[in-house]
Amino acid sequence: MSQWSIPFFQPSAPLEEQSRTLIILNQPFSVSLFDRLWNSCKWHYCADGGANRLYDLFENPEIEDGATARAL
């Protein structure tokens, strides 16, 4: 069985850009999770409707935690 190291999921972990890739699919996600993953990945791709999710996030100026989507 493989073990995965995913410390960047932890809110207390420092954000370090490494050679990770984020693939956004057509699935709902929390803005806080998205922000953490986006900032910890070097490459960003959309597939299977993921561009629609990303567009919706940036189109909505007010998000659930009160921040602005454009700041992401």
MDTraj code that builds the backbone (N, CA, C; nanometers):
import mdtraj as md
import numpy as np

residues = "MET SER GLN TRP SER ILE PRO PHE PHE GLN PRO SER ALA PRO LEU GLU GLU GLN SER ARG THR LEU ILE ILE LEU ASN GLN PRO PHE SER VAL SER LEU PHE ASP ARG LEU TRP ASN SER CYS LYS TRP HIS TYR CYS ALA ASP GLY GLY ALA ASN ARG LEU TYR ASP LEU PHE GLU ASN PRO GLU ILE GLU ASP GLY ALA THR ALA ARG ALA LEU".split()
xyz = np.array([
    [0.0836, -0.1160, 0.0000],
    [0.0000, 0.0000, 0.0000],
    [0.0897, 0.1245, 0.0000],
    [0.0547, 0.2224, -0.0819],
    [0.1297, 0.3484, -0.0890],
    [0.0833, 0.4441, 0.0186],
    [0.1767, 0.5205, 0.0704],
    [0.1425, 0.6270, 0.1634],
    [0.1729, 0.7592, 0.0967],
    [0.0812, 0.8544, 0.1105],
    [0.0948, 0.9847, 0.0485],
    [0.1277, 1.0879, 0.1549],
    [0.2178, 1.1746, 0.1257],
    [0.2510, 1.2853, 0.2140],
    [0.1752, 1.4090, 0.1659],
    [0.0801, 1.4553, 0.2462],
    [-0.0023, 1.5695, 0.2058],
    [-0.0079, 1.6758, 0.3165],
    [0.1050, 1.7195, 0.3669],
    [0.1027, 1.8185, 0.4740],
    [0.0444, 1.9526, 0.4311],
    [0.0435, 1.9827, 0.3012],
    [-0.0098, 2.1100, 0.2544],
    [-0.1609, 2.1200, 0.2730],
    [-0.2285, 2.0092, 0.3051],
    [-0.3706, 2.0132, 0.3366],
    [-0.3974, 2.0739, 0.4747],
    [-0.2995, 2.0692, 0.5609],
    [-0.3170, 2.1187, 0.6973],
    [-0.3101, 2.2715, 0.6992],
    [-0.4092, 2.3389, 0.7589],
    [-0.4093, 2.4856, 0.7631],
    [-0.2856, 2.5445, 0.8306],
    [-0.2241, 2.4722, 0.9215],
    [-0.1077, 2.5253, 0.9927],
    [0.0230, 2.5048, 0.9158],
    [0.0186, 2.4282, 0.8082],
    [0.1406, 2.4007, 0.7316],
    [0.1801, 2.5230, 0.6502],
    [0.3087, 2.5503, 0.6400],
    [0.3528, 2.6626, 0.5563],
    [0.3267, 2.6322, 0.4084],
    [0.2889, 2.7334, 0.3340],
    [0.2653, 2.7158, 0.1916],
    [0.3986, 2.7246, 0.1183],
    [0.4333, 2.6177, 0.0531],
    [0.5563, 2.6125, -0.0237],
    [0.5217, 2.5690, -0.1649],
    [0.5619, 2.6491, -0.2614],
    [0.5357, 2.6114, -0.3992],
    [0.6358, 2.5049, -0.4414],
    [0.5852, 2.3915, -0.4806],
    [0.6695, 2.2831, -0.5294],
    [0.6169, 2.2403, -0.6645],
    [0.6692, 2.1362, -0.7169],
    [0.6269, 2.0889, -0.8486],
    [0.5001, 2.0051, -0.8394],
    [0.4010, 2.0568, -0.7719],
    [0.2716, 1.9886, -0.7652],
    [0.1827, 2.0432, -0.8755],
    [0.0851, 1.9624, -0.9151],
    [-0.0105, 2.0032, -1.0162],
    [-0.1509, 1.9918, -0.9593],
    [-0.2300, 2.0963, -0.9784],
    [-0.3698, 2.0958, -0.9368],
    [-0.4553, 2.0756, -1.0609],
    [-0.5382, 1.9738, -1.0597],
    [-0.6329, 1.9493, -1.1684],
    [-0.7720, 1.9733, -1.1115],
    [-0.8383, 2.0754, -1.1620],
    [-0.9717, 2.1130, -1.1142],
    [-1.0746, 2.0407, -1.1998],
    [-1.1586, 1.9614, -1.1357],
    [-1.2641, 1.8887, -1.2047],
    [-1.3980, 1.9546, -1.1753],
    [-1.5013, 1.9049, -1.2368],
    [-1.6349, 1.9600, -1.2184],
    [-1.6974, 1.9042, -1.0903],
    [-1.6374, 1.9399, -0.9775],
    [-1.6844, 1.8975, -0.8463],
    [-1.6836, 2.0186, -0.7536],
    [-1.7786, 2.0252, -0.6612],
    [-1.7777, 2.1381, -0.5667],
    [-1.6574, 2.1291, -0.4732],
    [-1.6105, 2.2442, -0.4287],
    [-1.4996, 2.2504, -0.3338],
    [-1.5160, 2.3747, -0.2488],
    [-1.4589, 2.3724, -0.1313],
    [-1.4638, 2.4902, -0.0456],
    [-1.3587, 2.5896, -0.0922],
    [-1.3853, 2.7151, -0.0703],
    [-1.2926, 2.8191, -0.1125],
    [-1.1623, 2.8098, -0.0338],
    [-1.1702, 2.7784, 0.0937],
    [-1.0482, 2.7682, 0.1738],
    [-0.9597, 2.6540, 0.1241],
    [-1.0194, 2.5408, 0.0881],
    [-0.9421, 2.4296, 0.0324],
    [-0.8821, 2.4695, -0.1020],
    [-0.9630, 2.5317, -0.1866],
    [-0.9144, 2.5744, -0.3171],
    [-0.7957, 2.6706, -0.3030],
    [-0.8080, 2.7671, -0.2149],
    [-0.7018, 2.8652, -0.1933],
    [-0.5723, 2.7961, -0.1514],
    [-0.5821, 2.7030, -0.0593],
    [-0.4641, 2.6312, -0.0095],
    [-0.3998, 2.5479, -0.1208],
    [-0.4820, 2.4756, -0.1963],
    [-0.4287, 2.3926, -0.3040],
    [-0.3701, 2.4773, -0.4164],
    [-0.4404, 2.5831, -0.4541],
    [-0.3931, 2.6704, -0.5623],
    [-0.2553, 2.7278, -0.5281],
    [-0.2414, 2.7753, -0.4058],
    [-0.1153, 2.8390, -0.3655],
    [-0.0025, 2.7401, -0.3393],
    [-0.0336, 2.6126, -0.3246],
    [0.0723, 2.5144, -0.2995],
    [0.1126, 2.4378, -0.4257],
    [0.0527, 2.4737, -0.5400],
    [0.0830, 2.4051, -0.6651],
    [0.1463, 2.4998, -0.7660],
    [0.2360, 2.4441, -0.8443],
    [0.3040, 2.5225, -0.9466],
    [0.2234, 2.5256, -1.0766],
    [0.1557, 2.4177, -1.1069],
    [0.0798, 2.4056, -1.2314],
    [-0.0682, 2.3917, -1.1998],
    [-0.1540, 2.4524, -1.2828],
    [-0.2993, 2.4508, -1.2624],
    [-0.3672, 2.4142, -1.3942],
    [-0.4518, 2.3128, -1.3894],
    [-0.5237, 2.2677, -1.5084],
    [-0.6700, 2.2465, -1.4749],
    [-0.7552, 2.2618, -1.5757],
    [-0.8987, 2.2350, -1.5611],
    [-0.9375, 2.1255, -1.6594],
    [-1.0247, 2.0365, -1.6151],
    [-1.0741, 1.9291, -1.7008],
    [-1.2174, 1.8960, -1.6603],
    [-1.2940, 1.8446, -1.7554],
    [-1.4275, 1.7932, -1.7260],
    [-1.5155, 1.8965, -1.6558],
    [-1.5206, 2.0175, -1.7059],
    [-1.6051, 2.1200, -1.6456],
    [-1.5382, 2.1975, -1.5338],
    [-1.4133, 2.1669, -1.5047],
    [-1.3420, 2.2384, -1.3993],
    [-1.3250, 2.3859, -1.4301],
    [-1.3142, 2.4209, -1.5576],
    [-1.3039, 2.5617, -1.5955],
    [-1.4314, 2.6365, -1.5580],
    [-1.5451, 2.5686, -1.5655],
    [-1.6715, 2.6305, -1.5244],
    [-1.6710, 2.6588, -1.3743],
    [-1.6209, 2.5650, -1.2956],
    [-1.6110, 2.5849, -1.1501],
    [-1.5185, 2.7023, -1.1186],
    [-1.4058, 2.7084, -1.1865],
    [-1.3098, 2.8156, -1.1644],
    [-1.3694, 2.9499, -1.2064],
    [-1.4365, 2.9535, -1.3202],
    [-1.5014, 3.0759, -1.3674],
    [-1.6069, 3.1222, -1.2668],
    [-1.6891, 3.0302, -1.2190],
    [-1.7927, 3.0653, -1.1208],
    [-1.7313, 3.1231, -0.9945],
    [-1.6190, 3.0684, -0.9517],
    [-1.5531, 3.1179, -0.8316],
    [-1.5066, 3.2617, -0.8511],
    [-1.4436, 3.2906, -0.9643],
    [-1.3927, 3.4247, -0.9886],
    [-1.5031, 3.5232, -1.0256],
    [-1.6124, 3.4738, -1.0775],
    [-1.7246, 3.5599, -1.1152],
    [-1.8018, 3.6086, -0.9930],
    [-1.7992, 3.5301, -0.8860],
    [-1.8727, 3.5636, -0.7637],
    [-1.7809, 3.6449, -0.6726],
    [-1.8048, 3.7764, -0.6579],
    [-1.7122, 3.8581, -0.5783],
    [-1.7163, 3.8299, -0.4281],
    [-1.8255, 3.7790, -0.3757],
    [-1.8354, 3.7466, -0.2333],
    [-1.8398, 3.5955, -0.2176],
    [-1.7480, 3.5423, -0.1403],
    [-1.7453, 3.3983, -0.1190],
    [-1.7730, 3.3692, 0.0281],
    [-1.7854, 3.2429, 0.0591],
    [-1.8362, 3.1997, 0.1893],
    [-1.7622, 3.2524, 0.3097],
    [-1.6334, 3.2801, 0.2985],
    [-1.5611, 3.3250, 0.4165],
    [-1.5444, 3.4776, 0.4221],
    [-1.6150, 3.5496, 0.3316],
    [-1.6144, 3.6947, 0.3367],
    [-1.5025, 3.7598, 0.2573],
    [-1.4092, 3.6808, 0.2059],
    [-1.3001, 3.7366, 0.1253],
    [-1.3527, 3.7580, -0.0172],
    [-1.2742, 3.8185, -0.0997],
    [-1.3150, 3.8344, -0.2391],
    [-1.2496, 3.7271, -0.3235],
    [-1.3225, 3.6770, -0.4206],
    [-1.2708, 3.5719, -0.5079],
    [-1.1522, 3.6215, -0.5887],
    [-1.1480, 3.7493, -0.6231],
    [-1.0392, 3.8022, -0.7050],
    [-0.9059, 3.7966, -0.6308],
    [-0.9098, 3.7926, -0.4996],
    [-0.7851, 3.7876, -0.4222],
    [-0.7167, 3.6522, -0.4330],
    [-0.7897, 3.5475, -0.4765],
    [-0.7309, 3.4153, -0.4892],
    [-0.6366, 3.4160, -0.6057],
])
top = md.Topology()
chain = top.add_chain()
for i, resn in enumerate(residues, 1):
    res = top.add_residue(resn, chain, resSeq=i)
    for name in ("N", "CA", "C"):
        top.add_atom(name, md.element.get_by_symbol(name[0]), res)
traj = md.Trajectory(xyz[None], top)
